[in-house]
Amino acid sequence: MHAAALALFVASAGCQSTYPKIGKIVRLDPRLDALVPPDAQIEKLAEGFRWAEGPLWMDDGGYLLFADIPNNVVHTWKEGEGVRVFLKPSGYTGSVMRGGSMGANGLLLDPQGQLVLLEHGDRRVTRLAEHGQKVTLADRYDGKRFNSPNDATFKSNGDLYFTDPTFGLRKRDKDPERELDFNGVYRLATDGKVTLLHKDMTSPNGVAFSPDEKTFYVANDDPDEPIWKMFDVADDGTIHNGRVFFDASGMDKTLKGTPDGMKVDVHGNLFFAGPGGINIFTPAGEHLGRIDPGEETSNCAWGDDGSTLYMTAEMIICRIRLGTRGR
């Protein structure tokens, strides 16, 4: 852990009372107490965004990056400094004004520590190079433009696995500028080759690997088919044997949200943004409970020393200290 991040964690621990406490913890199984301590509370850190997404903790510097997709901006939040603009425009550089989900969505670091962005408006995966210049890593499959790259995760060998629903297209699946007639899950290999891994989900969104990288999880962000799927990962990096990990259609219909971003802890427990906040599951699919900020929750990220979960929830960013750590 870098000295700057450690200093931030110490400062955060001493300033917790300065942030409003929001939401609730819904405990469905006593085993949740080991992951979410009984005295854990959700803290609201900042608000006023249109749709916050893509949280990413930057250990080198001790701050959180996150996207406000409709405003086409990436912000930083840092203890004692609050929110600042980091990158604008973030995901759409066109000269024709447009609305909708045009900014960057997923944010992550590549194995070299460089920022990778999944851009809705410009329909591509990019890397932020020196002096703020972007390098396009991928923008097409089989010669056709992606729909709107959404969320991603790196495998330990450096390959990038990402989803490509139509959330960034103004008319979604019926948009006249759509070139691919499916919403895919892809792999961008270190040699630049793009491989289609799966094309049969209606709205693939968040993705994650199990700690041993033998299982790959994908959220389907569709109110008509709100499920999380799991796949076996073959030795060549392709995914097979897709099946439903958890079907959220049986959950309380008054809960806000659909399957979205996700993270996995060091033990393989799953933290899935979805109905009612961050839903927590064992690797066997047992639903232990929820971290509910009270707003529709889009995503989460491990931060500080690895045991703080930062969350983006509609117009706010928030956090909670846990009894486990990210992988």
C-alpha positions in Angstrom: 0.0 0.0 0.0 1.4 3.4 -1.0 2.2 5.9 1.7 -0.3 8.4 0.2 -3.1 5.9 0.2 -2.2 4.9 3.8 -2.3 8.6 4.9 -5.7 8.9 3.2 -7.0 5.9 5.0 -5.9 7.3 8.4 -7.5 10.6 7.6 -10.7 8.9 6.4 -11.0 6.9 9.6 -10.8 10.1 11.7 -13.3 12.0 9.7 -16.1 9.4 9.3 -18.5 11.5 11.4 -18.4 14.4 8.9 -20.3 12.4 6.3 -24.1 11.8 6.4 -25.0 8.2 7.2 -27.5 6.8 4.6 -29.3 3.6 3.6 -29.4 0.3 5.4 -27.9 -3.1 5.5 -30.3 -6.0 4.8 -29.1 -9.2 6.4 -30.5 -12.4 5.0 -27.9 -14.8 6.4 -25.8 -14.5 9.6 -22.7 -15.2 7.6 -23.0 -11.6 6.2 -21.7 -10.3 9.5 -18.2 -11.6 8.6 -18.2 -9.5 5.4 -20.3 -6.5 6.5 -19.7 -5.9 10.3 -22.8 -5.3 12.4 -21.7 -1.7 13.1 -20.9 -0.9 9.4 -22.5 2.2 8.0 -22.9 3.7 4.5 -21.4 7.2 4.2 -22.5 9.7 1.5 -19.4 11.4 0.2 -20.8 13.6 -2.6 -23.9 14.2 -4.6 -25.4 16.2 -7.5 -24.5 14.0 -10.4 -26.9 12.9 -13.2 -25.8 9.2 -13.3 -22.6 8.2 -11.5 -20.8 5.1 -12.7 -17.4 3.4 -13.1 -15.8 3.9 -9.7 -12.1 3.2 -9.6 -9.7 3.7 -6.7 -6.3 5.2 -7.5 -3.9 3.9 -4.9 -1.2 6.1 -6.3 -2.6 9.4 -5.1 -5.3 8.1 -2.8 -8.4 9.3 -4.7 -11.5 7.9 -6.4 -12.3 8.3 -10.1 -15.8 8.0 -11.3 -17.9 8.9 -14.4 -21.0 11.0 -14.7 -22.1 9.5 -18.0 -24.8 12.0 -19.2 -22.6 14.9 -18.4 -19.7 13.4 -20.4 -17.2 13.9 -17.6 -14.9 11.8 -15.3 -14.5 13.3 -11.8 -12.1 12.7 -8.9 -13.1 12.6 -5.2 -10.4 12.9 -2.5 -10.6 13.1 1.2 -10.4 16.8 2.3 -10.7 18.1 -1.3 -14.1 16.8 -2.5 -15.0 16.5 -6.2 -13.0 17.9 -9.1 -13.2 17.4 -12.9 -10.6 15.0 -14.1 -11.5 14.5 -17.8 -14.1 16.3 -20.0 -15.2 15.2 -22.6 -14.9 11.7 -21.3 -16.6 9.5 -23.9 -18.0 11.6 -26.7 -16.0 14.0 -28.8 -18.4 14.6 -31.7 -19.2 18.1 -32.8 -23.0 17.4 -33.1 -24.7 17.9 -29.8 -26.5 14.9 -28.5 -28.1 13.8 -25.3 -28.4 10.4 -23.6 -25.6 8.3 -22.2 -22.7 9.7 -24.2 -19.8 9.8 -21.7 -17.4 7.1 -20.5 -18.8 4.3 -18.4 -16.4 1.7 -17.2 -13.0 2.8 -15.8 -10.1 0.5 -15.0 -6.3 0.3 -14.9 -4.4 -1.9 -17.3 -1.4 -4.0 -16.0 0.9 -1.0 -16.6 -1.3 1.3 -14.4 -2.7 3.2 -17.3 -6.3 4.3 -17.3 -8.6 2.5 -19.7 -12.1 3.9 -20.5 -15.1 2.4 -22.1 -16.7 5.1 -24.1 -20.4 5.2 -24.9 -20.6 8.1 -27.3 -17.5 7.4 -29.3 -18.2 3.7 -29.2 -14.7 2.5 -28.4 -12.3 1.3 -25.8 -9.4 3.7 -25.1 -6.3 4.2 -23.0 -5.4 7.6 -21.6 -1.9 8.3 -22.6 0.5 11.1 -21.6 -0.7 14.7 -21.9 -4.3 13.6 -21.9 -4.3 12.1 -25.3 -6.4 9.0 -25.9 -5.2 5.9 -27.8 -8.0 3.7 -29.3 -7.5 0.1 -28.3 -10.6 -1.3 -30.1 -13.7 0.2 -31.8 -14.8 -2.5 -34.1 -15.6 -6.2 -34.4 -15.6 -7.9 -37.8 -15.3 -4.4 -39.4 -18.4 -3.1 -37.7 -18.5 -0.4 -35.0 -19.3 -1.5 -31.4 -22.7 -0.5 -30.0 -21.3 1.2 -26.8 -18.6 -0.5 -24.8 -19.8 -0.5 -21.2 -17.9 -2.4 -18.5 -14.7 -4.5 -18.4 -12.2 -6.4 -16.4 -8.6 -7.5 -17.0 -7.5 -11.2 -16.8 -4.1 -11.6 -15.1 -2.5 -12.3 -18.5 -3.4 -8.7 -19.6 -6.4 -9.6 -21.8 -9.4 -7.3 -21.4 -12.9 -8.8 -21.2 -15.7 -6.3 -21.9 -19.4 -5.9 -22.7 -21.1 -4.0 -25.5 -24.8 -3.3 -24.9 -26.6 -0.4 -26.6 -27.1 1.9 -23.6 -25.0 4.6 -25.3 -27.0 4.6 -28.5 -29.9 7.2 -28.5 -32.5 4.7 -29.6 -30.8 1.7 -28.0 -31.4 -1.6 -30.0 -33.4 0.3 -32.6 -30.9 3.0 -33.3 -30.3 3.6 -37.0 -26.5 3.9 -36.4 -26.2 0.5 -34.9 -24.0 -1.8 -37.0 -24.0 -5.0 -34.9 -27.3 -6.8 -34.5 -26.4 -8.4 -31.1 -25.0 -7.2 -27.7 -21.7 -9.0 -27.2 -19.2 -10.0 -24.7 -15.7 -9.7 -26.0 -12.0 -10.3 -25.3 -9.4 -7.8 -26.4 -6.1 -9.8 -26.3 -2.7 -8.2 -25.6 -1.9 -8.5 -29.3 -4.9 -6.3 -30.2 -7.1 -9.1 -31.5 -10.8 -8.8 -30.6 -12.7 -12.1 -30.1 -16.5 -12.4 -29.7 -17.0 -14.7 -26.6 -20.8 -14.6 -26.2 -23.7 -12.9 -28.1 -26.9 -14.3 -26.5 -27.5 -11.9 -23.6 -29.9 -9.1 -24.2 -28.0 -6.4 -22.2 -24.6 -7.6 -20.9 -23.2 -5.2 -18.4 -20.9 -5.8 -15.4 -18.2 -8.5 -15.6 -15.8 -10.1 -13.1 -13.5 -13.2 -12.7 -13.4 -15.5 -9.7 -10.1 -15.3 -7.8 -8.7 -18.4 -9.6 -10.0 -17.0 -13.0 -11.8 -20.3 -13.7 -15.2 -18.7 -13.6 -16.4 -15.5 -15.4 -19.5 -13.6 -14.3 -21.7 -11.3 -16.4 -24.7 -9.2 -15.4 -27.7 -8.9 -17.7 -29.0 -5.4 -17.2 -32.5 -6.0 -18.5 -35.7 -5.6 -16.4 -37.3 -8.3 -18.5 -34.5 -10.7 -17.8 -32.6 -9.5 -14.7 -30.1 -12.3 -14.2 -26.4 -12.8 -13.4 -24.7 -15.5 -15.5 -21.6 -17.5 -14.9 -19.3 -19.2 -17.4 -16.4 -21.6 -17.3 -13.1 -20.2 -18.5 -11.2 -22.5 -20.8 -7.4 -22.6 -20.9 -7.4 -20.6 -24.1 -9.4 -17.8 -22.4 -12.7 -18.4 -24.1 -15.9 -18.9 -22.0 -18.3 -21.8 -22.1 -21.1 -23.5 -20.3 -23.1 -20.4 -19.6 -25.8 -20.8 -16.9 -27.8 -18.6 -14.6 -25.9 -17.8 -11.3 -28.9 -15.9 -9.8 -32.2 -14.9 -11.2 -33.3 -11.5 -9.7 -36.8 -11.6 -11.2 -38.0 -13.2 -8.0 -36.8 -10.3 -5.8 -39.1 -7.6 -4.4 -40.3 -5.6 -7.4 -40.2 -2.4 -5.4 -36.4 -2.5 -5.2 -34.6 0.0 -7.4 -32.2 -1.3 -10.0 -31.2 -4.1 -12.3 -28.0 -6.2 -12.5 -25.1 -3.9 -13.2 -21.5 -3.5 -12.1 -19.8 -6.1 -9.9 -16.7 -6.9 -7.8 -15.3 -10.1 -6.2 -13.5 -10.3 -2.9 -10.4 -12.4 -2.1 -12.5 -15.3 -1.0 -14.7 -15.4 -4.1 -17.7 -13.7 -2.5 -19.6 -11.6 -5.0 -20.7 -8.0 -4.7 -23.2 -7.3 -7.4 -25.0 -4.0 -8.0 -28.6 -4.7 -8.7 -32.1 -4.5 -7.2 -31.9 -2.9 -3.8 -28.2 -1.9 -3.9 -25.1 -4.2 -3.7 -26.2 -7.8 -3.4 -23.7 -10.1 -1.7 -23.5 -13.8 -2.7 -21.2 -16.7 -1.8 -19.5 -18.4 -4.7 -22.2 -21.1 -4.4 -24.9 -18.6 -5.1 -26.3 -18.1 -1.6 -27.7 -14.6 -1.2 -26.3 -13.3 2.1 -27.8 -9.8 2.0 -27.6 -6.3 0.5 -25.9 -3.0 1.1 -28.7 -0.5 0.2 -27.7 3.2 -0.2 -31.4 4.0 -0.9 -30.7 4.9 -4.5 -30.4 2.8 -7.6 -26.9 1.5 -7.4 -24.8 1.2 -10.6 -21.4 -0.1 -9.5 -18.7 -0.5 -6.8 -15.0 -0.6 -6.4 -12.5 -1.6 -3.7 -10.5 1.2 -2.2 -8.3 2.5 0.6 -6.5 -0.6 2.0 -8.8 -2.8 -0.1 -11.5 -3.2 2.5 -13.5 -0.1 1.7 -16.3 -0.5 -0.9 -16.9 2.7 -2.8 -20.3 2.8 -4.6 -21.9 4.9 -7.3 -25.7 5.2 -6.7 -27.6 7.4 -9.2 -26.8 11.0 -8.1 -24.4 10.1 -5.3 -21.1 8.4 -4.4 -20.8 6.6 -1.1 -18.7 4.1 0.8 -18.7 1.4 3.5 -16.0 -0.3 5.5 -16.1 -4.1 5.2 -14.6 -7.1 6.9 -13.2 -8.4 3.7 -11.0 -7.2 0.9 -11.0 -7.0 -2.9 -9.1 -9.5 -5.0 
